[in-house]
Amino acid sequence: MKLVYLGTPEMAVPPLRALVDAGHDIELVVTRVDKRRGRGSGLSPSPVKAAALELGLEVSHAVDDVIPLGADLGVVVAFGQIIKPHVLHAIPMVNLHFSLLPRWRGAAPVERALLTGDAVTGVCVMAVEEGLDTGGVHARTEVSIGPETTAVELRAELVEVGSRLLVDTLARPLEEWIGRPEPQVGEATYAAKFAAADFEIDWSQPIADIHRLIRIGGAWTMFRGKRLKILSATLTDGALLPSVVQPEGKAAMSFDSWRNGARPGPDELFGT
C-alpha cells in the first residue's frame, strides 16, 4: 500500500518503522520544521524526520505536499498540527490515537488518563475528520494502567500495542474498511495540554492524586525558596515517600542523599 506519514515526536517513530517493516511504500513523511537546539546552536530535526532520513524516505514540512502524490492512505501519529479540509478531501487519513475514544480526545491523552486514575486506557485507529479526534474508530485495543505505572512506561506500552494494531489494520484490503468506521459512543472528555504550573504539587490534595502527578513526570515543589523536582515516589501505608529528587540546578539523586545533605528541620515543609 502506498502511504504518506505525518508525525513528529519520538512516540511516532516506532509506528513509522513498523509500517516500513511491514512492506508499505512510504512515499512521503511530513513533520515539523527543524528547531534550534539553543542559542548559537544548529537546527535539530524532529525524531520522525531523523528516522525517516535514516530509512531513506522523502521528508517535507508542508502538509499540502501529500496531495499530488496519489497515495492510497495517510497515516497520522502525534503530528501536532490540524490537517485542513482540502487535504482530507484529497486523501483519506487515519490517526493512531493513544486513548479509548471518545475518552481523552486532544493533546495529552496518556497523561490525563493517568492523572485521573483511569484503570484502563488504550489505542484507536480512527478516521481523521475536521473535528478534534471526532472521527469514527476502525480498530481499538485496551491497555491496563497499574497502580505504579508511570507515563513513560504507559506511553511505551501504548506505542508498542498501537504499532501492532496499525500494521494489522492496514494489512486488510483498504476497500473492506476505509470509509466505514464505527461511530464513537459515549461521553467525550478532552485531554488539554499541561502548563508548567500544572506540575506544581498541591500538598493539600489527596496523597493518591499527588502520587499520580509524580508518575506523570516533572512534578515539583518549593523548598527553601527553590524548586525541587520529585522524580519518583512510592505509596506505602497511606504515606508518600519520595525516592528520587532533583534540586534546582543539580543532578537527580536519591531522596536519602538529598535529605542527608539538606538536613531539613522538623518545621520545614515542602511547598515553602
N, C-alpha and C positions, 0 to 999 in steps of 0.2 A: 504494500500500500504506500502511495506517495503522500508524505505528511509535511506540514510545516509545524514548527515547535516554538512556543512562546513561553519563556520562563526567565527567571533572574537569579534567585539566591541558591545557596548550597543545596537546600532540600529539593530543588528542581533538577539537580544533576543526575541522581540515580534513575529517575524515570526516563530521562533522555538516553542514558546509556542502555537501559533495558529495552527501549524501542529499537535502538541500533542493533543490539544483540539479537533481537527477535527477527531481524532481517528487513525492517521497514526502511524505505528510502526517505531520508530526511532532506528535503530539497532546500530548506532554509530554516535557520534558527534566528528568532527575533528576541532581543534582550535590551536592557537599559544601556545608555551610553556609558562609556568609561568614566570613572570618578577619580578625582585627585586624592591620593593617599594622605597627603599632609602638605603643609606649607613648603614649597620648594621641591616637592616630590613629583614623580611622574604620574601618569594616569594608570589606574588599575581596572582591568576588565571585571565584569560580573563573573561569579563562579560558573554560570551557564556558558558564557562566552568562552571562558578559558577551556572548559570541557569540550565545547563544540569545535574549537580550533584544533585541539588535540586529536579529535576524531576526524578531522579533515572536512568539516562541514562549513557551508557558507553561512555567514553571520550578517545580520542587518540590525539597525537600531530603529527602523521605520516600519510600523505595522502594515502600512499600505503596500509594502513590497511583496506581501504574500499574494496579492490579488491576481497579478498576471501569470502566476506560476501554474495554475490549473491543477493544484494538489487535490487529493481526494478528501482530506480532512486536516483541520488544525487542532493541535493539542496544546492546551494551556495549563501550566503548572506554576502557581505562585508568580505570575507575571508582574503584578503590581501596577498595571495600567488598565483603564477602561478601554474596551475594544468597541470602536464606533460602529453604528448600524450598517454603514455602507460596506464595511469589511465582512460583517456577519451575513450580509445578503450575498456576498460573493463566494463564500466558502463556509461549509458547516464546521462548527468547532465544538469540542468537548473540553471540559475542565476537570482536572483531578483536584477535588476539594477535600480538605482534611477535617471533616466532621460528618455527622449523620444529618443531612439536610431534611427539614428546614431549620434544625437547631444549629446555631452558630454560623450564620451567614456573615461574610465580611473578612476583615484583615487578620484577625488573631484568634482563629477557632481553637487551636491547640491550647493556648494559654487560658482562654476563657473557660473551656471545658474543665481544665484542671483547677482553676481558681474557684469555680462554682461548686466543685465537689462532685462532678458527674462521675458515676461508676463506669459508664460505657461511652465511648465515642466511636469514631470510625472514619472511613473514607468513602467518597462517592465519585463515580464518573458521571458527570452531569452535562446536559446541553447548555451551551453558552447562549444567553439571551441579553437583551439590552439592560434588564434589571440586575441588581446586585445579587448574584447567586440564586436567582429565582427559577432557573431552568429545571426541567424535569430530569429525573435520575435514570440512567441506563443500568447502573450496577452499583452495589454497595457492599461493604464488609465491616463488621463490628470489631472493635478493639477494646479490651478492658483497661481500666485505669486502676492500678493498685494503690494502696494507702501510702506508699513511699515513692511512687513513680514520679520522676522529675520531668520537666518539659523537654529536656534534652533526650531522655530515654523514650518518652512518648512520641516525640517527633520522629525519632529514628525508626521506631516500630511502624508508625503510620506511613512513612515513606517507603519502607520495605513492602508492607502489605499493599499499599497503593500502587506501587510499580508493578507488582504481580497482577493486580486487578486490571490495570490499564492494558497490559500486554494481553491478558486473557480476553478482555472485551474487544480489543482490536483484532484478535485472531478470528473472530466471527465475520462472515461476509457483511460488508457495510450495509447492503440493502436490507438485511434482516433486522437491523436495529436503529440505524440512524434516522432521526425524524420521528421516532416512536418511543420517547422516554415515558416513564411513569411520573405523573404529576407529584409534586411534593405535597405531603399530607401532614397536618398538624400545625401547631403554633410556631411561628418563626421567631427566633432570637438572633440578636446581632452582636458580633464579636468586634467591638471597637478596638482600635489601636491603643497601646499603652503609652502614656507620657511618663517622663522620669519621675514625676511626683507620685504616680500610681504605685511605685515600688517602695515608697517610704512606709515603714512598718508603723501601724497604729496599735500601740500596746494595749489599748482599751478593747480591741476586738477579741473574739474568742480565739483560744490557742490554736484550734484546728484551722481557722482561717489564716492565721499568721503562718502556720506551717505550710499551707498550700501556696501562699505567696512566695515563701522562700524556695519551694520546689520549682517554681517557675524560673527563678534565676534573676539576679540583680537586686534583690531586696536589700534595703539599707536602713540604718537608724543613726541617730546622732549620739555621740558620746564625747564629753568634754569639748563640745563645740565643733567636732569634726565628724565626717561621715565614717561609718563603719559598716561595710557590707557583710551580710551574713550569707555565706555561700551555701551552707548546708546545715541542717539541724535534725534532731530526732525527737519524736514524741514518746515519752516514757512516763507511764502512770499519771497522765494528765499534765505533765510538765514538759516544757520545750527546752531542749538543751542544744545550743549551737555546737557544731563540731568543726567547721572551717569558717574563718572570717578573713576579711581583708581591710586593714586600716587604711585610711586615706593616704595616698602617696606611697604605699608599701605593698609588698607582695602578699599573696594569700598565705595563711598559716593556720595551724590548728588552734582551736579555741583555748586549749590549755596553755599553749605557748603565748598567746596574746594576753591571757589573764595573768600569767606569771610576770610578764613584762609590764603591763599596765597597772597591776595591783589595785583594782577598783576598791574603793572603800565601801563599807556596809550601807551607806546612804546614797551612793552614786547609782543612778538608774540609766538604762538605755532610754533614748528619746530626749536627752537633755544636752 
